[in-house]
Amino acid sequence: MRAAVVPLALIGLTALAGVVLGRVYAGELLTWLVAGAAAGSVLVSVAARRLPSWLVAPVSVAAMAGWTLWSLRLAAAHADLPGGLLEVSADAARNGIPRLLTAMIPVEPSPDTVLVPVVAAWLAGLAGAEVALRTGRVLLGYLPAAGLYAAALYVVGPNAEPAIGATLAFVAVAAVGLAASTGAAPAGGDPVAGLAPGVRAAVRLRLTATAALGVALVIGLIALLGPVIAGQVDGRPVDPRRYVEPPQVETLDENPLIRISGWALHPEQKLLDVSTVRDGTPTGGGSPSAAGTAPGDGTDDPAQANDTGRSIRIRLAVLSDYDGVTWRVGATYRNAGRILPATAPARDSTVETVRQQITVAELSGGLLPAVATPREVSGARVAYDPETGTLIRPEGLTPGLRYTVTSARERPDVNLLATANVPAGEEVARVLRVADGAPDPLRRLATQLAEENGAPYARATAIEQFLAEHYRVVADAPSGHAYPNLGFFLFGPRNGGGQEGTSEQFAAAFAVLGRLSGLPTRVVVGFESSGQGPVRAGDAYAWPEVLFDGLGWVAFDPLPRPDNEPRPVEEDFRPTPDDPPPSEAPAPTVEPTASPEPVAAPDGPDGRGVSTPVLVAGGSGGLLLVVGALLLTLLAMRRSLTRARLGRGDPGERIAGAWREVTDALRLAGRPVGDDLAATEVADQARQALLDARSRQSGGSVPGVDDLAALLNQVAFAPDAATAAQADRAGAAATTYVDGLRAARPWWRRLLWSIHPGPLRRR
């Protein structure tokens, strides 16, 4: 029984690493696979203990290969991944480590996310068993398991609660193994009993001294490292995921909006085949009316897709970032398994489940179409961005790829839209940001549309109606949604290609006008489909969405209605004339009145007007007055700045202000200091600058800039330690130094010193 304790302890220690790592995995499959690898590796070493040591490793590695292949096959079946075992294993071997560190939490147990933990657990068990069982060094044999446990904690990082229970179990199992190995000493009692008395005493003394030294060393380490380790208990662990770059996408996938115009020119191109099934009835917190049609979403009704032929919107990408030139997805994709992270639906919306089987035809790129918001994807390996709900296939789309996606389709309560507010603050700053350089006509149009519409929904509806009533959809409009493109689309001449575009310009213009009027907006690119059958390039279009409190993202449709002749834009931009006041002038006579006599300009005293000397003197005097006023203003501002720096704020701010006086003086003296220098180095340069200036004059001592530098360092590293007396001393030192440096300058530079505008414009 005692001989079995150490192998069991090694199995337990290695399996506990799987328990820790399994906290960020979905389900318990990984934990069982790691535990199996731990048991297999140790038991192979136990069974082969009579074999030569050089033969155990090949036997154990062969057994590891079998267990690993079985684990990969089980994980592939669990994740419902297509492809044979050899293909899946090769892909997992190539991408195991990066996918493990970029996978979305909770991690789906798939071949590429279980390969590394299973192999690491087997190798740790093999190394620990060989050291502990073959050589008898149990504590040294614990090192591989301890290293694996530490690696599991590091990989988990801040993505799970502290593993207190597992760590205590690890220590307890290790202690039991050590106790059992210590109790297995050979029979015979005292190991030094057969030695001579003198030798026996020396050996016992050496053992006692060694034990005492070991105990003292352990106590010292505890006293030294204990507070440091205890201080890290409440710290946030490092997340190794930040060192690994998530899957990236190509330009067309980062901005699929530019593909709209190309698809519009080839409307018959088959991109997808779709089969839609509605599962169950709507469920959620909204009222029953929420199952109705949302504004701007009148044809997007998945609940009716199978029985009434009404269309359903399939999203390709959600674009939230706009820099004035391009709309981008701006997503951070994480490798995901079949089950995607669930997000709480909007408070006043209902949720219905929509399941689609999609087969890729000629759609290229990496973006994976799906109804919003995807919850489960099978048949394809995906990466997912939870913030936008955008899916990609890192390997890219291929013709014939078939996958099934289950989505939680949210529908807002339309009765609450009219009174709903829009969120604000840092959380939605991304979808409220207006890039620099927005043209003034664009801003004026947004202001004009928002003037008579105070409520957010009314503003959004006004923008939607304006675009739908004034502009025309044409399939051959060039792509582009930068500020100049939108300006030409909105205000360009109708007979020169302006005021017409594809859904790209309509959606982008709505989103920009919405943000200019305070609405959080984004652009969505996707397809409008009946839910059954082929999806063609002509079904692709873009639409804008607005975020409302409690209702989530609501789609709008600024495209003009069929057979709607657009109204000229000028009608809505021409200012309404005010009613003129009633005229009191008499009616004009038939006969024209005589022209009035010209009025002569007033003359001067001599009848010749103002003389030239008077004009020159007046102009010169006015110019001198302006220059004098400017110089006095600069002098007053400079003195006010100095008083504010040396006399206002807490002692730390006053010391910093005194330091700024010194550095400004150095700049005025032509000896600027770099931002990369320490305070003491600046003080050395300041002392040298004053000595150099005085070398041309009478010499003298240098004021205490070193003391000022020391006070500045004190403020930097101990902000609350400065006192008012120290601040006064710093101000006096700065004043003395500045006066000394100024006095050493030529007379004309001293005159310009106090009115130089440089210190006023520096931060």
Secondary structure by P-SEA (a helix, b strand, c coil): cccaaaaaaaaaaaaaaaaaaacccccaaaaaaaaaaaaaaaaaaaaaccccccaaaaaaaaaaaaaaaaaaaaaaaaacccccaaaaaaaaaacaaaaaaacccccccccccaaaaaaaaaaaaaaaaaaacccccccccaaaaaaaaaaaaaaaccccccaaaaaaaaaaaaaaaaaaaaacccccccccccccaaaaaaaaaaaaaaaaaaaaaaaaaaaaaaaaaaaaccccccccccccccccccccccccccaaaaaaaccccccbbbbbbbcccccccccccccccccccccccccccccccbbbbbbcccccccccccccccccccccccccccccccccbbbbbbbbbbbbccccccccccccccccccccccccccccccccccccccccccbbbbbbcccccccccccbbbbbcccccccccccccccaaaaaaaaaaacccccaaaaaaaaaaaaaccbbbbccccccccaaaaaaacccccccccccccaaaaaaaaaaaaaaaccccbbbbbbbccccccccccccccbbbbbbccccbbbbbccccccccccccccccccccccccccccccccccccccccccccccccccccccaaaaaaaaaaaaaaaaaaaaaaaaaaaaaaaaaacccccaaaaaaaaaaaaaaaaaaacccccccccaaaaaaaaaaaaaaaacccbbbbbccaaaaaaaaaaaacccccccaaaaaaaaaaaaaaaaaaaaaccaaaaaaccccccccccc
